[in-house]
């Protein structure tokens, strides 16, 4: 055993990819939703490049059997994290096959259940986590061709990477066979299971674009997937390299951990972006759509070889998504977003001291600062040269791992641009050169006006009011008008009233929404104008306006509640949960209070997805509508796979535990919780 661990340690310091090249893998997996387990049979084809004694396959907490190499049974060892194959491997071609079973602690997520007919199963393997559900490689530099067969209940749709080659039903199960033609990193392997319908469009290059949705969301299909084909066609043309895969799929899933994930040929994205046309105004999938699609080239086709070069994925995807949106929404939108990126970085730079070329850099650095760096480079060498360099970079390194110097090599071929200085300023320093960015932004007339407005922040309103009025009545871009309204936040109402009225008269949803948010104390003389915001085609505006009006004018509460009693809002029920909490807190409002509170509590239960539950719990807590059921639902939130929701649960329990009576209540419900819930609550109860 001592010799074995010496081999493993040695191998750690010398990447396995230098000794072994895994070419392809075929897996047949069966998912058990009751056990929340996965089992299967796997076969790898690989070449030994240099003699080696031990080959490892990453596999977290898996049980193995029937292990064979080149059709002959061999012994295996597992350390809980890896399958270790110990053998005097010589140069040449080989196969390894085995069966396995696992109950993944992460990466493979189960939402809902078959019993309640709302089951969804999906994966999220970003980085190095696929080895929790499929024996694979946490090293992104090990790329291979994946072919996956999946067996599951015939009532459900099963989606994986690549092209569906075959689908066979047997008894109550269906066998789905998916194949890929080109290699990819393991973290991009995906699986999604649920009750989905789909619509298919074709790109200009005849790539099938499969867009999935739950049957209940059929009316939201168009606004949800709006611009999808346009984005695809634009990126393929702008990048200059043909889309690398045979098909592209997009699947919204419930309780997804992030906005989206660019699995090879198949993007998963959060169901919060499933919206109707009104919801589209506040929360749409367009940017996420473009960002994840851009990753099919920047991340999937070429993959950063280490965390140090992560900006080659996120910076590029962020920038090309913005270029796609520029084509949809125009130059003013493009420049306003660059401006927002710069402002976010300016704020963060006060504490963020880690440069882009560091694996510990912040998301803001990898994404937004990376995108701004690319804009500086593109402007510096010219669009034509930039396109040529990117095209050559992608073609030269297709299906390979890359670093920043690989990209720079192609820039040097088309330009004499000072890349050493560029790297020092943008990639190796935590400082941010606002002058360079501002000079580039100043090319846009809307940005020129915005800078002029910003210079007036400390100028008395009386001296700038006429100028502001002129801009509000002009056809200036909405973000410019928003900047004016924000400057009115701390002004005396009488002095700013005429400008606020002009802002409302712009009829622009975004500008009017800023008025809603800055004016939390509403004078009676402005009530009628403010009430008009309740009619805006914006669920976010309606939510803010309804609460502020209810809070400011108690004598009109019944009127506001009658007007909004049928509102639902986004698919997280933001307006319905607000209405219920307001109705329950309005003593004079007629209605069966017990029915209303039961409905609100139900939205906080496991019958709904995390965003809906959080909305309901926020209202129940803030309006002091707490009983044992609410507390149980709050504890259950701490066990949810969606980290934002579990954190919400823990944070709110900590606050409530500061009240002695709440601590008694939590201790009382402890016996009625399941083991996971007990574990989480006990931890919180023991905190000091």
C-alpha positions as CSV (number, residue, x, y, z in Angstrom):
1,X,0.0,0.0,0.0
2,X,2.9,2.3,0.7
3,X,4.1,1.8,-2.9
4,X,0.6,2.5,-4.2
5,X,0.4,5.9,-2.5
6,X,3.9,6.8,-3.6
7,X,2.7,6.2,-7.2
8,X,-0.3,8.4,-6.7
9,X,1.7,11.2,-5.1
10,X,4.2,11.0,-8.0
11,X,1.3,11.1,-10.5
12,X,-0.1,14.2,-8.8
13,X,3.0,16.2,-9.8
14,X,3.0,14.9,-13.3
15,X,-0.2,15.4,-15.1
16,X,-1.8,12.1,-16.3
17,X,-2.5,13.6,-19.7
18,X,1.3,13.5,-20.4
19,X,1.2,9.7,-20.1
20,X,-2.3,8.8,-21.1
21,X,-4.7,10.2,-23.7
22,X,-8.3,9.2,-23.3
23,X,-10.0,9.3,-26.7
24,X,-13.6,8.5,-26.1
25,X,-16.1,7.1,-23.6
26,X,-19.5,5.4,-23.8
27,X,-21.8,5.2,-20.8
28,X,-25.2,3.7,-20.2
29,X,-26.7,5.1,-17.0
30,X,-29.9,4.5,-15.2
31,X,-31.3,7.1,-12.8
32,X,-33.4,6.2,-9.7
33,X,-35.3,9.2,-8.6
34,X,-36.5,7.6,-5.3
35,X,-33.0,6.7,-4.2
36,X,-31.6,9.8,-5.9
37,X,-28.9,7.4,-7.3
38,X,-27.2,6.7,-10.6
39,X,-25.8,3.5,-11.8
40,X,-24.3,2.4,-15.1
41,X,-21.8,0.7,-17.3
42,X,-18.9,2.7,-18.7
43,X,-16.2,1.9,-21.3
44,X,-13.2,4.1,-22.0
45,X,-10.9,4.0,-25.0
46,X,-7.4,5.4,-24.4
47,X,-3.8,5.5,-25.7
48,X,-0.9,5.1,-23.3
49,X,1.7,7.6,-24.5
50,X,4.5,6.6,-22.1
51,X,4.8,3.6,-19.7
52,X,2.9,4.2,-16.5
53,X,2.0,2.1,-13.4
54,X,-1.2,3.8,-12.3
55,X,-4.1,5.4,-14.1
56,X,-6.8,7.3,-12.2
57,X,-10.3,8.1,-13.1
58,X,-12.0,10.6,-10.9
59,X,-15.1,9.1,-9.1
60,X,-16.6,10.5,-6.0
61,X,-17.9,7.9,-3.5
62,X,-18.7,5.3,-6.1
63,X,-19.1,1.5,-5.8
64,X,-17.4,-0.4,-8.7
65,X,-17.7,-3.9,-10.1
66,X,-16.9,-5.9,-13.3
67,X,-13.7,-4.0,-14.0
68,X,-12.0,-5.1,-17.2
69,X,-9.0,-3.9,-19.2
70,X,-8.9,-5.1,-22.8
71,X,-11.7,-7.5,-22.0
72,X,-9.8,-9.1,-19.1
73,X,-10.8,-8.7,-15.5
74,X,-8.4,-6.7,-13.3
75,X,-8.2,-5.6,-9.7
76,X,-9.2,-2.1,-8.8
77,X,-8.6,0.2,-5.9
78,X,-10.6,3.2,-4.9
79,X,-9.8,5.9,-2.4
80,X,-13.3,7.4,-2.3
81,X,-12.3,10.1,-4.8
82,X,-10.8,8.1,-7.7
83,X,-10.9,4.7,-9.4
84,X,-7.2,3.6,-9.4
85,X,-6.0,1.1,-12.0
86,X,-2.7,-0.4,-11.1
87,X,-0.9,-2.2,-13.9
88,X,2.3,-2.0,-15.8
89,X,0.7,0.0,-18.7
90,X,2.8,0.0,-21.9
91,X,2.6,2.3,-24.9
92,X,-0.4,1.4,-27.1
93,X,-4.2,1.4,-27.3
94,X,-6.4,0.1,-24.5
95,X,-9.9,-0.1,-23.2
96,X,-11.3,-0.1,-19.7
97,X,-14.8,-1.0,-18.8
98,X,-16.7,-1.2,-15.5
99,X,-20.0,-0.9,-13.7
100,X,-20.7,1.6,-11.0
101,X,-23.3,3.1,-8.6
102,X,-23.4,6.4,-6.7
103,X,-25.7,8.6,-4.7
104,X,-24.2,12.0,-5.6
105,X,-23.9,14.6,-2.9
106,X,-23.8,17.3,-5.6
107,X,-23.8,17.9,-9.4
108,X,-26.9,15.6,-10.0
109,X,-29.9,17.4,-8.6
110,X,-33.5,16.2,-8.1
111,X,-36.3,18.8,-8.0
112,X,-39.8,17.7,-7.2
113,X,-40.8,14.0,-7.4
114,X,-42.5,11.5,-9.6
115,X,-45.2,11.1,-7.0
116,X,-46.2,14.8,-7.4
117,X,-45.8,14.6,-11.1
118,X,-43.3,17.5,-11.2
119,X,-40.0,15.8,-11.2
120,X,-36.9,17.4,-12.8
121,X,-33.4,16.0,-12.7
122,X,-30.4,18.1,-14.0
123,X,-26.7,18.3,-13.7
124,X,-24.3,21.2,-13.0
125,X,-20.7,20.1,-13.4
126,X,-18.9,23.4,-13.8
127,X,-15.2,23.2,-13.0
128,X,-14.6,19.6,-11.7
129,X,-17.8,18.1,-10.3
130,X,-19.1,15.7,-13.0
131,X,-17.1,13.0,-11.3
132,X,-19.9,13.0,-8.6
133,X,-22.3,11.3,-11.0
134,X,-20.2,10.0,-13.9
135,X,-16.7,8.5,-13.5
136,X,-14.6,11.0,-15.5
137,X,-11.8,13.5,-15.2
138,X,-11.7,16.7,-13.1
139,X,-8.7,17.9,-15.2
140,X,-10.2,20.1,-17.9
141,X,-7.2,19.3,-20.2
142,X,-8.4,15.8,-20.6
143,X,-10.8,16.0,-23.5
144,X,-12.6,13.1,-25.2
145,X,-15.7,12.2,-27.2
146,X,-18.7,11.4,-24.9
147,X,-21.5,9.1,-25.9
148,X,-24.3,8.7,-23.3
149,X,-27.2,6.3,-23.2
150,X,-29.8,7.0,-20.5
151,X,-32.6,4.8,-19.2
152,X,-35.6,6.4,-17.5
153,X,-39.4,6.5,-17.1
154,X,-41.1,6.9,-20.4
155,X,-43.3,9.7,-19.2
156,X,-40.3,12.0,-19.2
157,X,-38.0,13.7,-21.7
158,X,-34.3,12.9,-21.4
159,X,-31.8,15.4,-22.9
160,X,-28.0,15.0,-23.1
161,X,-25.1,16.3,-25.1
162,X,-25.0,15.8,-28.9
163,X,-27.5,14.2,-31.3
164,X,-30.2,11.8,-30.3
165,X,-29.4,8.7,-32.4
166,X,-32.0,6.4,-31.1
167,X,-34.9,6.2,-28.7
168,X,-36.4,2.8,-27.7
169,X,-39.3,2.1,-25.3
170,X,-39.4,-1.1,-23.3
171,X,-42.1,-1.6,-20.7
172,X,-42.4,1.7,-18.8
173,X,-38.8,2.8,-19.6
174,X,-37.2,4.5,-22.5
175,X,-33.6,4.1,-23.7
176,X,-32.2,7.3,-25.1
177,X,-29.0,7.2,-27.1
178,X,-27.0,10.4,-27.5
179,X,-23.7,10.7,-29.5
180,X,-21.0,13.3,-29.9
181,X,-18.5,13.6,-32.8
182,X,-15.9,15.9,-31.2
183,X,-14.0,15.9,-27.9
184,X,-14.9,18.0,-24.8
185,X,-13.9,18.4,-21.2
186,X,-15.8,16.3,-18.6
187,X,-17.3,19.3,-16.8
188,X,-19.4,20.0,-19.9
189,X,-21.2,16.6,-19.7
190,X,-24.9,17.2,-19.0
191,X,-28.2,15.5,-18.3
192,X,-31.7,17.0,-18.0
193,X,-34.8,15.0,-17.3
194,X,-38.3,16.4,-17.1
195,X,-41.7,16.9,-18.7
196,X,-40.7,19.1,-21.6
197,X,-42.1,20.1,-25.0
198,X,-39.9,21.7,-27.6
199,X,-39.9,23.8,-30.7
200,X,-37.1,23.6,-33.4
201,X,-35.8,26.4,-35.6
202,X,-32.8,26.2,-37.9
203,X,-29.9,28.6,-38.1
204,X,-28.8,30.1,-41.4
205,X,-26.1,27.4,-41.3
206,X,-28.8,24.7,-40.9
207,X,-28.0,23.8,-37.3
208,X,-31.1,22.6,-35.4
209,X,-32.0,24.9,-32.5
210,X,-34.0,23.0,-30.0
211,X,-35.8,25.1,-27.5
212,X,-37.5,23.3,-24.6
213,X,-40.2,24.4,-22.2
214,X,-42.6,22.9,-19.7
215,X,-46.1,22.4,-21.2
216,X,-47.6,24.9,-18.7
217,X,-45.3,27.6,-20.0
218,X,-46.3,27.3,-23.7
219,X,-47.7,30.8,-23.7
220,X,-44.3,32.2,-22.6
221,X,-42.3,30.4,-25.3
222,X,-41.9,33.4,-27.6
223,X,-40.8,36.0,-25.1
224,X,-38.6,33.5,-23.3
225,X,-36.7,32.5,-26.5
226,X,-37.0,35.8,-28.2
227,X,-34.0,36.6,-30.5
228,X,-32.5,33.1,-30.1
229,X,-32.0,32.4,-33.8
230,X,-30.9,36.0,-34.4
231,X,-28.3,35.6,-31.6
232,X,-27.0,32.3,-33.0
233,X,-26.7,33.6,-36.6
234,X,-25.0,36.8,-35.4
235,X,-22.4,35.0,-33.3
236,X,-21.6,32.5,-35.9
237,X,-21.0,35.3,-38.4
238,X,-19.2,37.6,-36.0
239,X,-16.8,34.9,-34.7
240,X,-16.2,33.6,-38.1
241,X,-15.8,30.0,-37.1
242,X,-18.7,27.6,-37.8
243,X,-20.6,26.5,-34.7
244,X,-18.6,23.5,-33.5
245,X,-21.3,21.0,-32.8
246,X,-24.2,19.3,-34.7
247,X,-27.1,20.7,-32.6
248,X,-27.9,23.3,-30.0
249,X,-30.4,22.8,-27.2
250,X,-31.7,25.2,-24.5
251,X,-33.5,23.9,-21.5
252,X,-35.0,25.9,-18.6
253,X,-34.9,24.0,-15.3
254,X,-36.3,24.7,-11.9
255,X,-34.1,25.7,-8.9
256,X,-31.0,26.0,-11.1
257,X,-27.9,27.2,-9.2
258,X,-26.9,29.9,-11.6
259,X,-28.3,32.0,-14.5
260,X,-27.1,29.4,-17.1
261,X,-24.5,26.8,-18.0
262,X,-22.9,26.2,-21.3
263,X,-22.7,22.4,-21.5
264,X,-21.5,21.3,-24.8
265,X,-24.3,21.6,-27.4
266,X,-26.9,22.1,-24.6
267,X,-27.4,25.1,-22.3
268,X,-29.3,24.7,-19.1
269,X,-30.8,28.0,-17.7
270,X,-32.8,29.1,-14.8
271,X,-36.6,28.9,-15.1
272,X,-36.8,32.4,-13.6
273,X,-36.1,33.6,-17.2
274,X,-39.3,31.9,-18.5
275,X,-41.4,35.1,-18.9
276,X,-44.3,36.6,-20.7
277,X,-44.0,39.8,-22.7
278,X,-44.6,42.0,-19.5
279,X,-41.9,40.1,-17.6
280,X,-39.6,40.5,-20.5
281,X,-39.2,44.2,-19.7
282,X,-37.6,43.5,-16.4
283,X,-36.1,40.0,-16.6
284,X,-35.3,38.4,-19.9
285,X,-33.0,35.6,-21.1
286,X,-31.4,37.6,-23.9
287,X,-28.0,38.3,-22.3
288,X,-27.8,34.9,-20.6
289,X,-28.8,33.3,-24.0
290,X,-26.0,35.1,-25.8
291,X,-23.5,34.6,-23.1
292,X,-24.0,30.8,-22.8
293,X,-24.0,30.4,-26.6
294,X,-20.8,32.3,-27.0
295,X,-19.3,29.8,-24.6
296,X,-19.8,27.1,-27.2
297,X,-16.7,28.6,-28.8
298,X,-15.0,30.2,-25.8
299,X,-14.9,27.5,-23.2
300,X,-16.3,24.5,-25.1
301,X,-14.3,24.6,-28.4
302,X,-11.2,26.0,-26.7
303,X,-10.9,25.6,-22.9
304,X,-8.7,27.6,-20.5
305,X,-6.1,25.2,-19.3
306,X,-6.2,26.6,-15.8
307,X,-8.0,29.0,-13.5
308,X,-5.4,31.6,-14.2
309,X,-6.7,32.0,-17.8
310,X,-10.4,31.8,-16.9
311,X,-11.0,35.2,-18.4
312,X,-10.5,33.5,-21.9
313,X,-13.9,31.9,-21.3
314,X,-15.9,34.4,-19.2
315,X,-14.4,37.7,-20.6
316,X,-14.9,36.5,-24.2
317,X,-18.5,35.2,-23.5
318,X,-19.4,38.4,-21.7
319,X,-18.0,40.6,-24.5
320,X,-19.5,38.6,-27.4
321,X,-22.9,38.5,-25.6
322,X,-22.7,42.3,-25.5
323,X,-21.9,42.4,-29.2
324,X,-24.9,40.3,-29.9
325,X,-27.1,42.5,-27.8
326,X,-25.7,45.5,-29.6
327,X,-27.0,44.1,-32.9
328,X,-30.5,43.7,-31.2
329,X,-30.8,46.8,-29.1
330,X,-28.3,49.2,-30.7
331,X,-25.2,51.2,-30.0
332,X,-26.6,53.2,-27.0
333,X,-27.4,50.0,-25.2
334,X,-23.9,48.6,-25.9
335,X,-22.2,51.7,-24.5
336,X,-24.5,52.0,-21.6
337,X,-23.7,48.4,-20.6
338,X,-19.9,49.0,-20.9
339,X,-20.5,52.1,-18.7
340,X,-22.3,50.0,-16.1
341,X,-19.5,47.4,-16.1
342,X,-17.0,50.2,-15.5
343,X,-19.0,51.6,-12.6
344,X,-19.3,48.2,-11.0
345,X,-15.5,47.6,-11.3
346,X,-14.9,51.2,-9.9
347,X,-16.9,50.4,-6.8
348,X,-15.4,47.0,-6.3
349,X,-11.8,48.2,-6.9
350,X,-11.8,49.7,-3.4
351,X,-11.5,46.3,-1.9
352,X,-10.9,43.9,-4.9
353,X,-7.1,43.6,-5.2
354,X,-6.8,40.4,-7.2
355,X,-5.9,40.8,-11.0
356,X,-7.5,38.9,-13.8
357,X,-4.6,36.5,-14.3
358,X,-5.1,34.9,-11.0
359,X,-7.3,31.9,-10.4
360,X,-8.7,33.6,-7.2
361,X,-9.9,36.7,-9.2
362,X,-13.5,37.7,-8.6
363,X,-16.3,37.0,-11.1
364,X,-16.5,40.7,-11.8
365,X,-12.9,40.6,-12.9
366,X,-13.2,37.5,-15.1
367,X,-16.5,38.6,-16.6
368,X,-16.9,42.4,-16.8
369,X,-13.3,43.5,-16.5
370,X,-12.3,40.8,-19.0
371,X,-15.0,42.1,-21.4
372,X,-13.8,45.7,-21.1
373,X,-10.2,44.5,-21.7
374,X,-11.3,42.9,-24.9
375,X,-13.1,46.1,-25.9
376,X,-9.9,48.1,-25.4
377,X,-7.9,45.5,-27.4
378,X,-10.5,45.4,-30.2
379,X,-10.6,49.2,-30.4
380,X,-6.8,49.3,-30.3
381,X,-6.0,46.9,-33.1
382,X,-9.2,47.5,-35.1
383,X,-12.3,45.3,-35.7
384,X,-10.9,43.7,-38.8
385,X,-7.6,42.6,-37.1
386,X,-9.4,41.5,-34.0
387,X,-11.8,39.3,-35.9
388,X,-8.9,37.7,-37.9
389,X,-6.9,37.0,-34.7
390,X,-9.9,35.5,-32.9
391,X,-10.7,33.3,-36.0
392,X,-7.1,32.1,-36.2
393,X,-7.0,31.5,-32.4
394,X,-10.1,29.3,-32.5
395,X,-9.1,27.4,-35.6
396,X,-5.6,26.7,-34.4
397,X,-6.7,25.5,-31.0
398,X,-10.0,23.8,-31.7
399,X,-10.8,21.1,-29.2
400,X,-7.7,22.0,-27.2
401,X,-6.8,23.8,-24.0
402,X,-5.4,27.3,-24.2
403,X,-3.7,30.0,-22.2
404,X,-3.5,33.8,-22.6
405,X,-0.2,33.6,-24.6
406,X,-1.9,31.4,-27.2
407,X,-4.4,34.2,-27.8
408,X,-1.6,36.9,-27.8
409,X,0.4,34.9,-30.4
410,X,-2.5,35.4,-32.9
411,X,-2.8,39.1,-32.0
412,X,0.9,39.6,-32.7
413,X,0.4,38.2,-36.2
414,X,-2.1,40.9,-37.2
415,X,-0.8,43.9,-35.2
416,X,2.1,45.6,-33.5
417,X,-0.1,46.5,-30.5
418,X,1.9,46.7,-27.3
419,X,0.6,43.5,-25.6
420,X,3.1,43.6,-22.8
421,X,1.7,46.9,-21.6
422,X,-1.9,45.7,-22.3
423,X,-1.3,42.7,-20.1
424,X,0.3,44.7,-17.3
425,X,-2.6,47.3,-17.3
426,X,-5.6,45.0,-17.8
427,X,-4.6,41.5,-16.8
428,X,-1.8,41.7,-14.3
429,X,-2.9,44.7,-12.2
430,X,-5.9,45.1,-9.9
431,X,-6.1,48.8,-10.8
432,X,-8.6,49.9,-13.4
433,X,-7.8,52.5,-16.0
434,X,-10.9,54.6,-16.1
435,X,-9.4,57.2,-18.4
436,X,-9.0,54.7,-21.3
437,X,-12.5,53.3,-20.8
438,X,-14.0,56.8,-20.6
439,X,-12.3,57.9,-23.7
440,X,-13.7,54.9,-25.6
441,X,-17.2,55.5,-24.1
442,X,-17.0,59.1,-25.2
443,X,-17.4,58.0,-28.8
444,X,-21.1,57.6,-28.1
445,X,-23.3,60.7,-28.0
446,X,-25.5,59.3,-25.2
447,X,-22.4,58.7,-23.1
448,X,-21.3,62.2,-23.7
449,X,-24.6,63.5,-22.3
450,X,-24.4,61.1,-19.4
451,X,-20.9,62.3,-18.4
452,X,-22.2,65.9,-18.6
453,X,-25.1,64.9,-16.3
454,X,-22.7,63.2,-13.9
455,X,-20.6,66.3,-13.6
456,X,-23.6,68.1,-12.2
457,X,-24.1,65.8,-9.2
458,X,-23.1,68.4,-6.7
459,X,-24.6,71.3,-8.5
460,X,-27.8,72.9,-7.0
461,X,-30.9,71.6,-8.6
462,X,-32.0,75.2,-9.5
463,X,-29.0,75.6,-11.7
464,X,-29.4,72.3,-13.6
465,X,-33.2,71.9,-13.7
466,X,-33.7,73.5,-17.1
467,X,-31.0,71.3,-18.6
468,X,-32.5,68.2,-17.0
469,X,-36.0,69.2,-18.3
470,X,-34.6,69.5,-21.8
471,X,-33.0,66.0,-21.7
472,X,-36.1,64.4,-20.2
473,X,-38.2,65.8,-23.1
474,X,-35.7,64.8,-25.7
475,X,-35.1,61.4,-27.5
476,X,-32.1,60.8,-25.3
477,X,-31.4,57.1,-24.4
478,X,-33.3,55.9,-21.4
479,X,-30.2,55.3,-19.2
480,X,-29.3,59.0,-19.6
481,X,-32.8,59.9,-18.3
482,X,-32.5,57.4,-15.5
483,X,-29.3,59.2,-14.3
484,X,-31.3,62.4,-14.0
485,X,-34.0,60.8,-12.0
486,X,-31.4,59.3,-9.6
487,X,-30.0,62.8,-8.9
488,X,-33.5,63.8,-7.7
489,X,-33.6,61.2,-4.9
490,X,-32.4,63.5,-2.1
491,X,-34.0,66.7,-3.4
492,X,-36.9,68.5,-1.9
493,X,-40.1,67.2,-3.5
494,X,-41.4,70.6,-4.4
495,X,-38.2,71.5,-6.2
496,X,-38.1,68.2,-8.1
497,X,-41.8,67.7,-8.8
498,X,-41.9,69.1,-12.3
499,X,-38.9,66.9,-13.3
500,X,-40.5,63.8,-11.8
501,X,-43.7,64.5,-13.8
502,X,-41.6,64.8,-17.0
503,X,-39.9,61.5,-16.1
504,X,-43.3,59.8,-15.9
505,X,-44.3,61.4,-19.1
506,X,-41.4,59.8,-21.0
507,X,-43.7,56.7,-21.1
508,X,-40.4,54.6,-20.8
509,X,-40.8,51.7,-18.5
510,X,-37.3,51.8,-17.1
511,X,-37.3,55.6,-16.4
512,X,-40.7,55.4,-14.7
513,X,-39.4,52.5,-12.6
514,X,-36.6,54.6,-11.2
515,X,-39.2,57.2,-10.2
516,X,-41.0,54.3,-8.4
517,X,-37.9,53.3,-6.5
518,X,-36.6,56.7,-5.4
519,X,-39.9,58.1,-4.2
520,X,-40.8,55.9,-1.2
521,X,-42.5,58.8,0.6
522,X,-45.3,60.0,-1.7
523,X,-46.9,63.4,-1.1
524,X,-50.7,63.5,-1.5
525,X,-50.3,66.0,-4.3
526,X,-48.4,63.4,-6.3
527,X,-50.6,60.5,-5.5
528,X,-52.6,60.5,-8.7
529,X,-49.4,60.6,-10.9
530,X,-47.8,57.9,-8.8
531,X,-50.8,55.6,-9.1
532,X,-50.4,55.6,-12.8
533,X,-47.3,53.3,-12.2
534,X,-49.7,50.5,-11.2
535,X,-50.7,50.3,-14.9
536,X,-47.1,49.9,-16.2
537,X,-46.2,46.8,-18.2
538,X,-43.6,45.9,-15.6
539,X,-44.1,43.4,-12.8
540,X,-41.2,45.0,-10.9
541,X,-42.6,48.5,-11.2
542,X,-46.1,47.2,-10.1
543,X,-44.6,45.5,-7.1
544,X,-42.7,48.6,-5.9
545,X,-45.6,50.9,-6.6
546,X,-48.2,48.8,-4.9
547,X,-46.2,48.5,-1.7
548,X,-45.3,52.2,-1.6
549,X,-48.9,53.3,-2.2
550,X,-50.3,50.9,0.3
551,X,-47.7,52.1,2.9
552,X,-48.2,55.8,2.2
553,X,-52.0,56.0,1.9
554,X,-53.8,53.8,4.4
555,X,-57.2,55.3,3.5
556,X,-56.8,53.9,-0.1
557,X,-55.6,50.4,0.8
558,X,-58.8,48.7,-0.1
559,X,-58.8,50.4,-3.5
560,X,-55.3,49.3,-4.2
561,X,-56.0,45.7,-3.1
562,X,-59.1,45.5,-5.2
563,X,-57.2,46.7,-8.3
564,X,-54.4,44.1,-7.8
565,X,-56.2,41.1,-6.4
566,X,-55.8,39.1,-9.6
567,X,-52.1,40.0,-10.2
568,X,-49.6,37.1,-10.3
569,X,-46.4,38.6,-11.7
570,X,-43.3,36.6,-12.6
571,X,-43.3,32.8,-12.3
572,X,-42.1,33.4,-8.8
573,X,-45.5,34.9,-7.9
574,X,-43.9,38.2,-6.8
575,X,-47.1,40.2,-7.1
576,X,-49.4,37.5,-5.7
577,X,-47.3,36.9,-2.6
578,X,-47.1,40.7,-2.0
579,X,-50.9,41.1,-2.5
580,X,-51.5,38.3,0.1
581,X,-49.2,39.8,2.7
582,X,-50.8,43.3,2.2
583,X,-54.3,41.9,2.3
584,X,-53.6,40.0,5.5
585,X,-52.1,43.2,7.0
586,X,-55.1,45.3,6.1
587,X,-57.6,44.8,8.9
588,X,-60.5,46.5,7.2
589,X,-60.0,44.4,4.0
590,X,-62.8,41.9,3.6
591,X,-62.1,38.2,2.9
592,X,-61.4,34.9,4.6
593,X,-58.0,35.6,6.3
594,X,-57.4,31.9,7.0
595,X,-57.7,31.0,3.3
596,X,-55.3,33.9,2.4
597,X,-52.7,32.9,4.9
598,X,-52.9,29.3,3.9
599,X,-52.3,30.3,0.3
600,X,-49.3,32.4,1.2
601,X,-47.8,29.6,3.4
602,X,-48.4,27.1,0.6
603,X,-46.2,29.3,-1.7
604,X,-43.4,28.9,0.9
605,X,-43.7,25.0,0.8
606,X,-41.8,22.4,-1.2
607,X,-44.8,22.4,-3.7
608,X,-43.0,25.4,-5.4
609,X,-39.6,26.2,-6.6
610,X,-37.0,28.1,-4.5
611,X,-37.6,31.6,-5.9
612,X,-41.3,31.4,-5.2
613,X,-40.7,30.0,-1.7
614,X,-38.2,32.7,-0.9
615,X,-40.7,35.4,-2.0
616,X,-43.4,33.9,0.2
617,X,-41.1,33.5,3.2
618,X,-39.8,37.0,2.9
619,X,-43.3,38.3,3.1
620,X,-44.4,36.0,5.9
621,X,-41.4,37.0,8.0
622,X,-41.5,40.8,7.3
623,X,-45.3,41.0,8.0
624,X,-44.9,38.8,11.1
625,X,-47.2,36.0,9.8
626,X,-45.2,33.2,11.4
627,X,-46.5,29.8,12.7
628,X,-44.9,26.4,13.0
629,X,-45.5,25.5,9.4
630,X,-43.7,28.7,8.3
631,X,-40.8,27.8,10.6
632,X,-40.7,24.2,9.1
633,X,-40.6,25.6,5.6
634,X,-37.8,28.0,6.6
635,X,-35.8,25.1,8.0
636,X,-36.4,23.1,4.9
637,X,-35.0,26.0,2.9
638,X,-31.6,25.3,4.5
639,X,-31.4,21.9,2.9
640,X,-32.2,23.2,-0.6
641,X,-29.6,22.6,-3.4
642,X,-29.9,26.2,-4.5
643,X,-27.2,27.8,-2.4
644,X,-28.8,31.3,-2.5
645,X,-32.0,29.9,-1.0
646,X,-30.3,27.7,1.6
647,X,-28.3,30.8,2.7
648,X,-31.5,32.8,2.9
649,X,-32.9,30.1,5.2
650,X,-29.9,30.1,7.5
651,X,-29.6,33.9,7.7
652,X,-33.3,34.3,8.6
653,X,-33.2,31.6,11.2
654,X,-30.2,33.3,12.8
655,X,-32.1,36.5,13.0
656,X,-35.2,34.9,14.4
657,X,-33.2,32.9,17.0
658,X,-32.3,36.2,18.7
659,X,-35.8,36.3,20.0
660,X,-36.3,33.9,23.0
661,X,-39.9,33.0,21.9
662,X,-38.7,32.1,18.4
663,X,-35.9,29.9,19.9
664,X,-38.6,28.0,21.9
665,X,-40.7,27.6,18.7
666,X,-37.7,26.2,16.7
667,X,-36.9,23.8,19.5
668,X,-40.5,22.7,19.6
669,X,-40.6,21.7,15.9
670,X,-37.3,20.0,15.9
671,X,-38.8,16.5,16.6
672,X,-41.0,16.8,13.5
673,X,-38.2,17.4,11.0
674,X,-36.4,14.9,8.8
675,X,-32.8,14.1,9.4
676,X,-31.3,16.7,7.1
677,X,-33.5,19.4,8.5
678,X,-32.7,18.4,12.1
679,X,-29.0,18.5,11.3
680,X,-29.2,22.0,9.9
681,X,-31.4,23.4,12.6
682,X,-29.3,21.9,15.4
683,X,-26.2,23.5,14.0
684,X,-27.9,26.9,14.0
685,X,-29.3,26.4,17.5
686,X,-25.8,25.6,18.8
687,X,-24.2,28.8,17.3
688,X,-23.2,31.5,19.7
